[in-house]
Amino acid sequence: MADLRKELPHAGIPPSESNAGAELKRRLVLPEEDGRIWARATALVQRSPSELYALWRDLESAPKWQEMITDVIATGPRSSHWVMQAEGKTTEWDSEILADEPGRRIGWQSVAGDWNNAGEVVFERAPGGRGTIVTLFQELRQGKVKTVAETIFSRNPKQAVIENLRHFKAFAETRWARNEAA
């Protein structure tokens, strides 16, 4: 895994090893530091790394599996505009992809707007051909984010990261299952 500290300017030190599990391992890591919190979630998804990479890279499909995301518009090959709504409040930000290795990983950071975050998703083939281990690291920077996150999620923002990966797993597995059955 690449060193996020070089690619994501405000990133803290990410966890160094993956956790594979039969379903979904939930693990919150790294304490809050300088107003930043890291969340990590890992899931075993019954699809290939290339299929999962393509699904994650299709940014405009994110509202189908990410909580409270209502719209994502690709504004360039590596940039996008995101809209999130919850409890009558709209939050918007622009994001940029910093690392893009097809079939392997995607790293990003917000560059403007109300939500200040960075992250990386890594796709690794599971041993024995049993699917793909998907590991999501996300850094949430506090300040304005803390107020927005507490208002929007009404819970710890780390839990939202875990839930979004769980939704991605369900969406990915059922999306192709429907296509294969047809």
Sequence and secondary structure as in RCSB ss.txt:
>XXXX:A:sequence
MADLRKELPHAGIPPSESNAGAELKRRLVLPEEDGRIWARATALVQRSPSELYALWRDLESAPKWQEMITDVIAT
GPRSSHWVMQAEGKTTEWDSEILADEPGRRIGWQSVAGDWNNAGEVVFERAPGGRGTIVTLFQELRQGKVKTVAE
TIFSRNPKQAVIENLRHFKAFAETRWARNEAA
>XXXX:A:secstr
   HHHHSTT      S    SSEEEE  S  BTTEEEEEEEEEESS HHHHHHHHH GGGGGGTSTTEEEEEE 
SSSEEEEEEEETTEEEEEEEEEEEEETTTEEEEEEEEES  EEEEEEEEE GGG  EEEEEEEEEE SHHHHHHH
HHHSS HHHHHHHHHHHHHHHHHHHHHHHHH 
